[in-house]
């Protein structure tokens, strides 16, 4: 199932997924010159050249714990019936088995299974993605547009502090975690609103609606709560700040024209954030290198200049694509190597969409392997109060992250933006 997410690899439990674009010449024989994955990927924490180790690790302070708990509370309230169901354990085991068998159609073919998946694995993913967004905020700020610019009909619910800026997001393979991660980013930036299109082949609509309601309405509170507590009990993000849209489509079937429409239309000039969060490896697995390359090139042609492409996935040998037949003829290649070959190759051969000079990508940041860690309480009564609360145990997670910026070809091919290239 294209764009669908497998269960994350994790540490010990914490306390608590056209207009045809011609393939550039540099991709014609990509597999033949690729390094063997087993020799080039690393299973341990690594760092990019010149970058401090663990730059994206989250070591939570007390405010971070409070924010993490608020995110977990969103999931707890949105899926209270799912988590309390006597069938939850059996349903969870069924989803786990389907994921283990890589039978994504069975795992994600109905809203009930998606709710179980979202309640179990999406909380940590959402917290991890939110920390990544915070880590690249200096880049994201260049995408913020004034409200009303490239913003549909401009009709939004009035709030005491209406947002003055907006971030447009296209989340390919996006579902529960991506929606909540953006909401956490908006929560930390009160002057910002977010319009996010979540595109996936699975039926996430019900889950998206449940989470949107939980995000934009105050959480349940005791009728005996004090007046001050009731006044302080506000929604995680105002409804006027969050505009989600869900589209059930297979990303690999999208044409360049459809991608252009999803990114604001032919006349759009406002740059977008495009995300592939634990999705790209599944695209390579489901569609092969050929179809996924064609998709990435069509996305390149459709992306407004200045747009950012954020890729997060499993690190090391968990993210590899296979080429060739079975047995000794089959070779596996690192997803990161393939991604760089496709995207950074556009600096030599820009992808021309509707008009020249074409679009290319510059690589801004790259992390081969990073840990996201949940906040943990320590020994003693005071520390015990800081421990995160959730109905089921959650785990830390490891990931790789790569960030690219779309540029018009005339803005300087072979500039220092591709310093992390092939």
Secondary structure by P-SEA (a helix, b strand, c coil): cccccccccccccccccccccccccccccccccccccccccccccccccccccccccccccaaaaaaaaaaaaaaaaaccccccccaaaaaaaaaaaaaaacccccccccaaaaaaaaaccaaaaaaaaaaaaaaaaaaaaaacccccccccccbbbbccccccbbbbbbbccccaaaaaaaaaaaaacccbbbbbbbbccccaaaaaaaaaaaacccccccccccaaaaaacccccccccbbbbbbbcccccccaaaaaaaaccccccbbbbbbbcccaaaaaaaccaaaaaaaaaaaaaaccccbbbbbbccccccbbbbcccccccbbbbbaaaaaaaaaaacccbbbbcccccccbbbbcccccbbbbbcccccccaaaaaacccccbbbbbbcbbbbbbbbbccccccccccccccc
